[in-house]
């Protein structure tokens, strides 16, 4: 199953999946956010037919409000499910690493997108997927939202990475992807160490090595939350302050909070309107 929006990356994913001998279903998810989105689905349908792939179209509703990009992405991923292949490239990996850095994510966030069945073309560059589409005579859909400077990722793509290339005198994307691999290996080691730590035991958490405790808290907060961004460093530190007895509770996002009772930490739904932390 391939998530195919109609852009160059996802069309290349579809073509390469078929060329690899896979039995492919191209899934187009319409968020209903743009006029003419039906034309995008028609493009994907026609491309799938040309290469002998199956096609399915899904519609999701994403209401107006803050964090529109993140909510639209979450709705799309919920429809596609955890096993669908996505057309992310090395350029996406570098951009995601920088987005996560600005969010204050730890090593797991700086590892960015991981290689594997979820991201099978992650080592390709965006220029290569565009070149493949030209070679195949495909005309990708150009998403106008990719030029919207109100989205952080777009400014990183159009302003930050070109500036870094100028400062460094070289393409920074390979540098960031190599660093992502380094962070991934560190994150995997820390995760294996954190797996044996009882994160609900305040004493165990505050006596553990700080790096391990931080990863344990991150994994705990991400548990059972599909496709959630890693909690940022500030959120993790607030939970550790609860474990150290500096506060009794703290908001951790997603409508949840962490509370401490009798030296045990609990992750609970946050009561409406309550403030971030309660000081002892």
C-alpha positions in Angstrom: 0.0 0.0 0.0 1.4 3.4 -1.0 0.2 6.8 0.1 0.1 8.7 -3.2 -0.9 12.4 -3.1 0.0 13.1 -6.7 3.3 14.9 -6.0 6.6 13.9 -7.6 7.8 11.9 -4.5 4.7 9.8 -4.1 4.3 9.2 -7.9 7.9 8.0 -7.9 7.2 5.8 -5.0 4.2 4.2 -6.9 6.3 3.7 -10.1 9.3 2.2 -8.2 7.0 -0.1 -6.1 5.5 -1.5 -9.3 9.0 -1.8 -10.9 10.2 -3.7 -7.8 7.6 -6.4 -8.4 5.2 -5.4 -5.6 1.4 -5.8 -5.9 0.6 -2.2 -5.3 -2.5 -0.3 -4.1 -2.2 3.5 -4.5 -4.3 5.3 -1.8 -5.2 8.9 -2.3 -6.5 10.8 0.8 -8.5 13.9 0.1 -8.5 16.4 3.1 -11.2 18.5 1.4 -9.0 21.6 2.0 -8.4 22.6 -1.6 -10.7 23.3 -4.5 -9.9 20.9 -7.3 -8.8 18.1 -5.0 -10.8 15.7 -7.2 -8.4 16.3 -10.0 -5.5 15.1 -7.8 -7.4 11.9 -7.2 -8.0 11.5 -10.9 -4.2 12.0 -11.5 -3.4 9.2 -9.0 -6.1 7.0 -10.4 -4.8 7.4 -14.0 -1.2 6.8 -12.9 -2.1 3.7 -11.0 -4.0 2.3 -14.0 -1.1 3.0 -16.3 1.3 1.0 -14.1 -1.1 -1.8 -13.3 -1.7 -0.8 -9.7 -4.9 -0.8 -7.7 -6.4 2.5 -6.6 -8.5 3.6 -3.6 -9.6 7.1 -2.7 -10.4 8.2 0.9 -12.0 11.4 2.2 -11.3 12.8 5.6 -12.6 16.0 7.2 -10.1 18.4 8.8 -11.8 21.4 10.4 -10.3 24.9 10.4 -8.2 26.0 13.3 -4.6 25.9 14.7 -2.0 23.3 13.7 -3.9 22.6 10.4 -0.9 21.0 8.7 -0.2 18.6 11.6 -3.9 17.7 12.0 -4.2 17.1 8.2 -1.1 14.9 8.3 -2.5 13.0 11.3 -5.8 12.4 9.6 -4.1 11.1 6.4 -1.8 8.7 8.4 -4.8 7.4 10.4 -6.5 6.4 7.1 -3.4 4.9 5.6 -2.5 2.9 8.7 1.0 2.0 10.0 2.0 -0.3 7.2 1.6 2.0 4.2 4.7 3.1 2.4 5.2 6.9 2.1 7.2 8.8 -0.5 9.6 10.7 1.9 13.1 11.5 0.6 16.4 12.5 2.0 15.4 16.1 1.7 12.3 15.4 3.8 14.5 13.7 6.4 16.8 16.8 6.6 13.8 19.1 6.9 12.2 17.0 9.6 15.5 16.9 11.6 15.6 20.7 11.5 11.9 21.0 12.4 12.4 18.7 15.4 15.5 20.6 16.4 13.4 23.8 16.5 10.8 22.0 18.5 13.3 21.0 21.2 13.2 17.3 20.5 15.8 15.0 21.8 17.9 12.4 20.0 14.9 10.4 18.9 13.5 13.5 17.1 16.9 14.3 15.7 17.1 10.8 14.2 14.3 12.1 12.1 12.6 9.7 9.6 13.9 6.1 9.8 14.8 3.8 6.9 12.5 0.8 6.4 9.3 -0.3 4.8 7.5 2.9 5.9 10.0 5.0 4.0 11.4 2.9 1.2 12.8 5.8 -0.9 14.3 7.7 1.9 17.8 7.6 0.3 16.6 9.3 -2.9 16.8 13.0 -3.3 13.8 15.1 -4.3 15.5 16.0 -7.6 15.7 12.3 -8.4 12.0 11.7 -7.9 11.3 14.7 -10.1 13.7 13.4 -12.7 12.0 10.0 -12.6 8.6 11.7 -13.3 10.1 13.6 -16.2 11.6 10.4 -17.6 8.2 8.6 -17.3 6.3 11.5 -18.8 4.3 12.1 -15.6 3.1 15.6 -14.6 3.0 15.7 -10.8 0.5 17.8 -8.9 2.1 20.9 -7.4 0.6 21.5 -4.0 0.2 25.3 -3.5 0.5 24.9 0.3 4.1 24.0 -0.2 4.8 27.7 -1.0 2.9 29.0 2.0 5.5 30.7 4.3 3.2 30.3 7.3 4.4 26.7 7.6 7.7 26.2 9.3 8.7 23.3 7.0 8.3 25.5 3.9 10.6 28.2 5.3 13.2 25.6 6.2 12.9 24.2 2.7 13.0 27.5 0.8 15.0 29.7 3.1 17.0 27.9 5.8 18.5 25.0 3.8 19.6 27.3 0.8 21.2 29.7 3.4 23.0 26.8 5.1 24.2 25.6 1.7 25.6 29.1 1.0 27.3 29.4 4.4 28.8 25.9 4.3 29.7 26.0 0.6 28.1 22.6 0.0 24.8 20.8 0.0 23.8 20.3 3.7 21.2 17.5 3.1 23.8 14.6 3.1 25.3 16.1 6.3 22.0 16.1 8.1 21.1 12.6 6.9 24.4 11.2 8.1 23.9 13.0 11.5 20.4 11.5 11.6 21.9 8.1 11.3 24.2 8.9 14.3 21.3 10.1 16.4 19.3 7.0 15.4 22.0 4.7 16.8 22.3 6.7 20.0 18.5 6.8 20.4 18.2 3.0 19.8 20.9 2.4 22.5 19.2 4.7 25.0 15.8 3.1 24.3 17.1 -0.3 25.0 18.5 1.0 28.4 15.2 2.8 29.1 13.1 -0.3 28.5 14.0 -1.8 31.8 13.2 1.4 33.8 9.8 1.6 35.6 8.9 5.1 34.5 6.0 5.3 36.9 8.4 4.9 39.9 9.5 8.4 40.8 12.5 7.2 42.8 13.7 5.0 40.0 13.2 7.7 37.4 15.1 10.4 39.3 18.0 8.0 40.2 18.5 6.8 36.7 21.0 8.4 34.4 19.4 11.5 33.0 19.7 10.5 29.4 18.0 7.2 30.1 15.3 8.8 32.2 14.5 11.3 29.4 14.1 8.6 26.8 12.0 6.5 29.2 9.6 9.5 29.7 9.5 10.2 26.0 8.5 6.6 25.2 5.9 6.6 28.0 4.3 9.7 26.7 4.2 8.4 23.1 2.7 5.1 24.1 -0.7 4.4 22.5 -0.6 7.7 20.6 -0.5 6.9 16.9 2.0 8.9 14.8 2.6 11.4 17.6 5.6 13.7 17.4 8.2 13.0 20.0 7.4 15.1 23.1 9.7 18.1 23.2 12.5 18.5 25.7 10.6 21.0 27.8 7.7 18.6 28.3 10.1 15.8 29.3 11.9 18.0 31.8 8.5 19.0 33.4 7.7 15.3 33.9 11.2 14.8 35.5 10.5 17.7 37.8 7.3 15.9 38.9 9.5 12.8 39.6 11.9 14.9 41.6 9.1 16.3 43.8 9.4 19.8 42.5 5.8 19.8 41.2 2.9 17.5 41.8 1.6 17.5 38.2 2.2 18.9 34.7 0.4 19.2 31.4 2.1 17.0 28.7 -0.1 17.8 25.7 -2.7 15.8 23.8 -5.2 16.7 26.6 -3.2 14.7 29.1 -1.2 15.4 32.3 1.2 13.5 34.5 0.5 13.4 38.3 2.4 12.1 41.3 0.8 10.3 44.2 2.7 8.4 46.8 5.9 8.5 44.6 4.1 7.0 41.7 3.5 8.8 38.4 0.2 8.5 36.5 -0.7 9.7 33.0 -4.3 10.9 33.0 -6.7 12.9 31.0 -6.3 16.6 31.9 -9.4 18.3 33.4 -10.7 21.1 31.3 -9.2 24.5 31.9 -6.5 23.4 34.4 -3.1 25.1 34.3 0.1 23.4 33.3 1.7 22.7 36.7 0.9 22.5 40.4 3.7 23.4 42.8 4.1 21.6 46.1 
